[in-house]
Amino acid sequence: MAKRVVLAYSGGLDTSIAVRWMREEWGVEVIACAVDVGQLAPGEEETIRERAAAAGAVETEIIDARDEFARGFLVPALRANALYEGKYPLVSALSRPVIVEHLVASARRHRADAVAHGCTGKGNDQVRFEVSSRVLAPDLDVMAPVRVWGLTRADCIELADKWEIPISASKEKLYSIDENMWGRAIECGVLENPWSAAPEEPFTLTCNTKDAPAEPTEIVVGFEKGVPVALNGTATGLVDLIATIGGSVGAYGWGRIDMVENRRVGIKSREVYECPASLALILAHKDLEGITLERDLAREKQRVEIRVAELVYDGMWHTPLMRALAAFVDSTQEHVTGEVRLRLEPGRCDAVGRRAPRGLYDHDLATYDAEDAFRHQDSEGFVRLWGLSAETWSRRQGPGAS
């Protein structure tokens, strides 16, 4: 059994109970490692430290990884238009590999012989934490107290009260929420019934459409090689740009996802997300690619995008295939530079304009004016040869055969 463990600490119910439970049941020293990927409010660091100390952590580290998360993980996902099962922008899945990187680094600093997480046996996050941990540090043990302790959420709330660990969860408010700068994932409670409509209560990034501004507005997102760099013509740092776009889009009530998805462990799960910033940026990026990527390259990239999303969701960020596919995606972004105009209306976000200095849209070829540059006479032979195979089949074997 390990003697010193670094726990991926969120400051929530499960990981707070895990600190005390591991100390009492397994007799280990626990270092709480909280990695900020955009979920911590200003001043919340002190609350995290107090909560971890009350739970029995011998030390607490709080690491600001927001910029690293945005540039090293969100940008590659955005360039790949990564949406799991065509809908989910991988809010939680993208944060796990960067958290594990810091978890392992903390274990090295503190000479720990194990890392730990607060994931259940039903979820995807156990896979993401453990696969990345074993790739980055195969010599470290990986401990999962929640998977073995057999406690319900209500049990954990009672233990927190018994052990005097200050938490915000209650038996009446059973939502489980994971969030970062890419969005929020909301689970538990009434949401476990896929027939029940999601209540308004847990949403914080998106308003109800009836409360959205009546007048539409537009925002312009500027990209350089597939990376968002400007908002409404003003250069903006990535972290601030994501937050600003999320605020603008969420204020119009757009960016919610309600889906039943396929978890890695083989079960279907009803999931509710609110992701105004990530969905708006993916929409804008895809639209800009429409004017900058050559046709066959764009089609092949669409196939790769599906695989990238699956790998991220399945916890395979730190793998050779992920590196290879990321290199391909990076190579497609050389000319994905330009601007996209997004129009916001209650419950809607649409791309209504795009321009790129090296875009492939040629007005002289596309126009229907009499002075267009397209050689219409070339089309007759092209069309005849294009359909020759189908025509031959029709004459010999199909409806044209005699």
JORA-V287418 format. One record per residue. N is the residue number from 1. D_CENTER is the distance of its C-alpha to the mean C-alpha in Angstrom with 2 decimals. Layout:
# JORA-V287418
n d_center
N D_CENTER
N D_CENTER
This chain:
# JORA-V287418
n d_center
1 34.58
2 32.64
3 34.20
4 31.46
5 27.77
6 24.75
7 22.42
8 18.73
9 19.64
10 17.57
11 20.78
12 20.30
13 22.78
14 22.10
15 21.82
16 24.76
17 26.88
18 25.85
19 27.43
20 30.75
21 30.71
22 30.26
23 32.99
24 35.39
25 34.78
26 34.06
27 35.89
28 33.26
29 32.48
30 28.94
31 27.16
32 24.21
33 21.41
34 18.93
35 16.20
36 15.16
37 11.61
38 12.44
39 13.36
40 17.07
41 19.47
42 22.41
43 25.00
44 22.96
45 23.56
46 27.11
47 26.18
48 23.95
49 26.92
50 29.40
51 27.49
52 27.03
53 30.69
54 31.84
55 30.12
56 32.00
57 29.77
58 32.12
59 29.79
60 26.49
61 24.30
62 21.75
63 19.84
64 18.29
65 15.42
66 13.77
67 15.11
68 14.54
69 10.84
70 10.65
71 13.08
72 12.65
73 9.00
74 7.21
75 10.43
76 10.71
77 7.52
78 8.92
79 12.29
80 11.51
81 10.23
82 7.79
83 7.84
84 8.86
85 12.41
86 12.26
87 10.47
88 7.11
89 4.08
90 2.77
91 2.86
92 5.91
93 6.08
94 5.15
95 7.56
96 10.16
97 11.71
98 12.43
99 13.81
100 15.92
101 17.24
102 18.60
103 19.76
104 21.82
105 23.14
106 24.24
107 25.94
108 27.85
109 28.94
110 30.21
111 31.63
112 29.88
113 30.30
114 27.18
115 23.63
116 22.41
117 19.48
118 19.62
119 17.92
120 19.92
121 21.32
122 19.71
123 16.02
124 13.46
125 13.01
126 16.61
127 16.02
128 13.22
129 15.44
130 18.62
131 18.01
132 16.73
133 19.60
134 22.14
135 21.20
136 21.38
137 24.25
138 26.07
139 28.93
140 27.17
141 27.29
142 24.21
143 25.08
144 23.48
145 25.76
146 23.96
147 24.42
148 28.17
149 29.35
150 29.57
151 28.90
152 27.64
153 25.64
154 29.00
155 30.60
156 28.15
157 28.88
158 32.57
159 32.28
160 30.53
161 33.48
162 35.98
163 34.65
164 34.29
165 30.63
166 29.47
167 26.34
168 25.13
169 24.58
170 27.47
171 28.77
172 28.73
173 25.09
174 23.16
175 19.59
176 17.08
177 14.23
178 11.33
179 9.88
180 8.92
181 9.12
182 5.77
183 7.25
184 9.16
185 9.73
186 13.49
187 15.83
188 19.56
189 22.72
190 23.58
191 20.14
192 21.29
193 23.68
194 21.99
195 24.97
196 24.61
197 23.06
198 20.48
199 22.53
200 21.93
201 22.25
202 18.76
203 17.19
204 17.24
205 14.96
206 16.60
207 20.34
208 22.45
209 23.48
210 27.08
211 26.49
212 24.90
213 27.19
214 29.64
215 29.85
216 27.19
217 25.90
218 24.36
219 22.09
220 22.12
221 19.24
222 20.64
223 19.14
224 20.75
225 20.06
226 16.66
227 15.68
228 15.93
229 19.00
230 20.88
231 20.98
232 24.17
233 25.92
234 25.35
235 23.64
236 20.85
237 18.99
238 15.27
239 14.47
240 17.03
241 16.08
242 12.55
243 14.37
244 17.21
245 15.51
246 13.61
247 17.09
248 18.88
249 16.85
250 16.46
251 20.21
252 20.87
253 19.16
254 16.53
255 12.86
256 13.35
257 12.44
258 14.95
259 14.91
260 16.45
261 14.35
262 15.77
263 15.03
264 15.91
265 19.06
266 20.45
267 20.24
268 18.85
269 17.03
270 16.81
271 13.49
272 13.16
273 10.24
274 10.81
275 8.57
276 11.46
277 10.46
278 7.38
279 9.46
280 12.54
281 11.67
282 10.68
283 13.86
284 15.87
285 14.95
286 15.81
287 18.91
288 20.02
289 19.74
290 22.06
291 24.76
292 24.27
293 23.61
294 26.67
295 26.75
296 26.74
297 24.13
298 21.79
299 22.57
300 22.03
301 18.68
302 17.55
303 18.54
304 16.77
305 13.42
306 13.72
307 14.57
308 11.84
309 9.19
310 11.69
311 12.20
312 8.77
313 8.82
314 12.43
315 12.25
316 14.03
317 12.52
318 16.01
319 18.05
320 20.45
321 18.97
322 15.55
323 17.66
324 19.83
325 17.30
326 15.60
327 19.19
328 19.79
329 16.85
330 18.08
331 21.53
332 20.65
333 19.62
334 23.11
335 24.14
336 20.97
337 22.48
338 23.46
339 22.66
340 21.25
341 22.68
342 20.68
343 22.90
344 21.94
345 23.97
346 23.75
347 20.96
348 20.39
349 18.70
350 20.35
351 20.84
352 24.60
353 25.43
354 24.53
355 26.55
356 26.42
357 29.28
358 29.14
359 27.96
360 29.61
361 30.76
362 34.56
363 36.32
364 39.67
365 38.53
366 36.57
367 39.13
368 41.72
369 44.32
370 47.57
371 47.04
372 43.81
373 43.53
374 42.61
375 45.44
376 45.96
377 48.76
378 46.38
379 44.60
380 47.53
381 47.64
382 43.87
383 43.56
384 46.54
385 45.21
386 41.68
387 43.15
388 45.96
389 44.54
390 43.97
391 47.40
392 49.11
393 47.61
394 48.80
395 52.29
396 52.74
397 50.73
398 49.15
399 50.46
400 52.62
401 54.46
402 58.14
